[in-house]
Every structure is written in C-alpha cells, then in structure tokens.
C-alpha cells in the first residue's frame, strides 16, 4: 500500500503547514517530523498523482489528538479506505464553469468533525487534486471546483482517501481526465494591488475562552481578496485564502493541525477528537492560491482557548 508520508521541506515556496496536535493538556511541545526546523508542510506528490506534476501533500502525523497517545501512522483498516469518482466519467466533456465531483467511499465514513484530528479506524475524508495540484479537502459526497483562471482543454481530477490526520492512502486514489470546453468562460481574475500589507485577525472566540462541542471562528482580513474559486491555482497578487490550525504546547516551529481552509469570514470548528480540559492554540494564516503561507507580519494571528 502506498502512503504519502509527511516530508519536511520549506524552500523559496513554502506550502501547507500541517503537523498534528497531540491533544495533551500539558505544555510539552508536539513532536515534529520536520528535519529543517520549519513547519511541516505539503510537499511534492508521489506516483499516485499525474506524472511530473508538482503536487502539494498534506502532512500526516503519528499522534492521537483525542488521547495524546502515540499511534502508528496507519489506522486499522487503512488499506480498505477506497474511493470512486462516480461523475464526471473519464474522457467526458463539460461546458459549465465548475466541475462537480461525485464520489463514493468504502471502508470508512466521511466525517467533517474529525478533519485534522487523531486517527480513528473507519473515519476520514478525501483530498482533491487538479492536474496534480491540491485544491482542497472534502468530507461530503460532492466536491465543486471552479475552473476560473484555467485554460480550456483536458484536466485531470484525482480523489485520494485520507485519514483524519491527512495521511493519504494513495494506492486507493482514483482519477478522471475530462475535457473542458466552456460555452461562456469566466473572466480571468487579475492581480489586485493594495497599499498596505495583508492582515488577518481572529475576532472570536475571545482569547482564553472556554468552548464546548463546537465553536465559531470569526476572521477579519484586510488588504487581501479571499477567493475559493482560485484555490489550487497559480499565485495571484492580492488573492488567496486562509488556513486554520490547532496547535498545542510550544508551537514556535509549526502551526499545528490543519483543520480548515476557506474564503469566508467565519468557520465553525468541532472539538470532537480534542481533549476536554486541554488548552490549545488557534492559528489563522493567510496563504496564496497555491496554499503557501504569506510571509507578512500581520498575515498570521493566534490565541489560546480551552475545551471545557
């Protein structure tokens, strides 16, 4: 069975930080597979993705966020986590300005509340790549992907089963190649120039608050255009999205577990899989379209919260 393991690499273009939080109430730093002393990141894919494509890879982790106990990278039954793309079919054509992947999974249940948490047998989600580039992760039977800022013609979409901690079961991935011939193609988004550097701030929850089974995160961004349509596309000045991470302990060298990414000014996060009574750090990070964290000083914000 082929597994995309975390690779510590952060050069000129840094990609998704995603080390898994332990869920321990202690202040001990979480372990990191990063050999360079930088955030664990998405790296180039292995053979399961289209050939020669530079593919982001979501980082896996061997910790269990619910219990704080170290476990194997692979959950029981991982080899049986399978996915099929029901539509579109391989070799088909479409003219709309978005493609809707309809998938069926076997050997595990899709569970949005556990994304980015510790591994659990029979639970997971899936990652979608377009032409070898990560678009987003999904926990629903459908995944809608915009074609904005892409050229007409053939494009390959790949769905990869993933554990809660983002470790991918690449051997069980499935892909389709479809021909996009738009009737009325979307206008190409142009770069946006702002006088100020982009910033993001966590408006809620308040620092040091106690949260229950779920909580809503409100975000305020300035001098930046949030766009889900451009996720997984080429970097474009003034555009991108955010990543939300949960970290524990001393997280100076990583951003923690990647639990969400998007383009709205709010997102609801479940505390399923987190330890009751533990203190966590919530991290919001602005990224470009290709998931690389922005390096501006105000492009990251964080605060501590407790799970009651």
N, C-alpha and C positions, 0 to 999 in steps of 0.2 A: 504494500500500500504506500502510495506516495503522499508525503505530508509537506506542506510549505512551512518550514520552521522559521522562527524569527532570525533575522540576520542584522547585526548591528552595523549600520552604515549611515554616516551623515557627512556628505561632502559638500559640494557647492549647492546642490539641490537637496535639501532635507525633505523627507517625506513623513507620512503619518506616524506620530508617537503613539505607542500603544502597549505599554507594559502592564501586566495585570496586577491590580491591587490585592493584597492578602486578606483584607477584611479584619485584621487583628486590631484590638483596641490599644495595643502597645504603641510606643513611638519608635520602634525599631524600623530602619529603612527596609523597603521591599527589595528583594533580590532582583538583579537585572542581568540579562544576557548580553548587555552591551559591553563590548570589549574596549571601546574607544572613549568611554566616559561621557557619552552623549545619549540623548533619549533613544530608546528602542524605536525603530522606525519601520515603515514599509520599505521593502526592497524590491529588486528585480525579481520577476517570477521565474519559476522553473518550467519544465516542459509542458505542463498542462495547459498553458496559455498559448495563443497564436505564436508561431515561430518568430524569433528575433524581435519580439515586441518588448519594450521596457514596461514592465508591469509592476505596480505597487503591490506589496504583500502585507496583509495585516498581521501584526505580531501575535504569536501565541505565548502562553505562559504556563508554568507548571504549578501555580499556586491555586488554592481553592478560596475564593473570596468569601464564601459563607462560613467556613470553618477555620480558616487560617492555617490549614494543614497542607503540606506539600503533597502533590499527587503526580502521577505520570502525565505527560503531555497529552496522552490519548485517553479519552474516556472509554469505559466499557462499551463495546458495540460500535466504536467509531468506524470500523471498516464497513459497517452496514448502513452508514449515513449516505443515502443516494438522492439524486435529484434528476428530474427530467424536465426539459423545456417542451411544454405542450403546444405553445404557439409563440411566435410565428414558426413555421416549419422551415427546415433547411432548404435553401435555394429559392425561397419565395420572394416576392417583391411587395413593396408597400409604398404609398404616396403621402401618408399623413406625416406631420412634423414631429411625431413622437412614436416610439415603438413601445408596445406593451408586452412584456414577457409574462406568460402564464406558466407557472411551474407546478410540479407535484413532487413531494418529498416522501421518502420511505426510510424507515429505520430511525426516525427521530421526529419530534414535534417542533414546529416553529414557535418560538417564544420570545416576544419583544422585551419582556420584563427582565430577561436574563442576559441580554446582549452586553458583552464586556465583563461579565461576572465569572465566577469559578465554573469549572466544567461540571456537568451533570449528565449522567447517562440518559440518552433518549431526548436531549434538548439541544437546540442550536438555531442557526439562521443560515443565510447564504449570502455570498458576495457576487456582485455582477461586474464583469469587465466588458469594456467595449474596445475592440481592436487591441486587446492586451493591456488596457489601462483601467485601473479601478474606477468605477463610477460611484458606487455606494454599497452599503449592506442592507439587506431586507429581511423581514420576518413575516411577510404576507405572501399569499399565493400569486400576487401580481406585482410587477415592478415596471413603472412607467419611466421612460428615459427620453429626454428631449434630444432632438437632432440638431438643435441650433448650433451654428458655427462649425458644422461638419460639411464635408463635400458629398454631393450625390454619388451614388455607386454602392459597391459592396462594403458591408460592415459585418464584423463577427462579434457576436454576443456570447459570453460564457457565464454560466451559473455554477458556483462552487459551494458545496456544503461546507459549513464551518461550525466549530464548537462555539460555546459561549465566549471563550477567550480568544476567538478569531483564528485559532489554528485551523487551517483548511485541509479538507480531505480531497486533495487534487485528483487522485486516481478516479474519483467518482464524479468529477465535473462533467458537464455536458455543454456543448456549444452549437450554435447555428450561424450560418452565414446568409445574410439577406441582402437584397438589392433595394436601396432607397432611391426612388425616382419621384421627388416631390412635385406635386401639382403647383403649389404656391409655396416655395421655400421660405422659411423665416428670414427676416432681415438679419444681417450679421451684426452682432454686438460689437461696438467699437470701444477702444480704451477710454477710460474716464480719468481725468486729471483733477486732483484735489490739492488745495493749498496746504492743508495740514496732513500729517501722517495719520493713517487709520488707527482707530482705537476701539476697544471693546470693554464694557463694564458689566459686571453681574449686578443687576438691580435687586433681584430677590432670588433665593431667600436671603434674609439678613445674615451678616457674619455671626458665627457661633450659635446659630439657631438649631432647634431640635426638630427633626422631620419624622413623619410617620411612614406609612406604607408606600407613599409616592409623594413627590413634591414638584411644583412647577418652577422652572428657572426662567427668569425674565432677563433679557440681554439688551443692552443699548450699544449700538455701533455708530460710529461717526466717520466721515470722510472715506466711506467704503460702500460699495454696492454688493449686497448679498444676492447670490443667484444660484438656485438649484439647477436651472437649465444648463449651466456651464460646468457643473461638477464632472470631473474626469476629462475636461477639455484642456486645451493649451492655456497656459497662464496669460492673463489679460490685465493690463494696468487698471487698478481701481475696482477689480471684481474678485469675488471668491466666496467663501462660506466660513462657518465656524465648526470647530470640533469641541466637544465637551468631554472631559476626562474626570475620573475619580481616582485620587491618589491617597496613599497612607504614608505615615511616618515621614522620614527625610526624603523628599522627592526633588531635591535640587537638581539631580541629574536626569530626571524623566518627568513626564507629565501625568503618568498614571494610566489607568484603564480607559480606553476609548469606549464611551457608552452611547454617544450620539453625534451626528453631524447634520447640519442643515442650514437653512436660509431664512427662517422666521425669527421673530424677536422673542420667542419663548419656546420652551420644550418641557414636557413632563417626563420625569425620570422615576422609575420604580426603584424601591430599595430592596426588592427581592434579591436574595443572594448576598446581601451585606449583613454584617454582624450587628445585632442590636446592642446599643450602648457604646459602639465604637465611634471614634472621631475620624472623619475623612476630610480631605481637601478637594473642593470642587474647582476645576480649572477650565476656563474658557479661552480658546485660542483661535485667532483669525488665521485662515490659510488661503492660499491661492487656489485656482480651479483644479490644479493637479494635486491638491492636498498638502503642499509644502507649507509649513508654518511661516508666517510673516515675521521678520526679524525686528520690526519696530518695537520700541519700548512699550508703547501702550497697546500692542496687539495681543496682550495676554492679561487675564485677570484671574484672581483666585480668592477663595475664602474657605474657612473651615465650617463644618456642620456636624451634628451628631445624629445618629439614628436612634430614636427612642423605642 
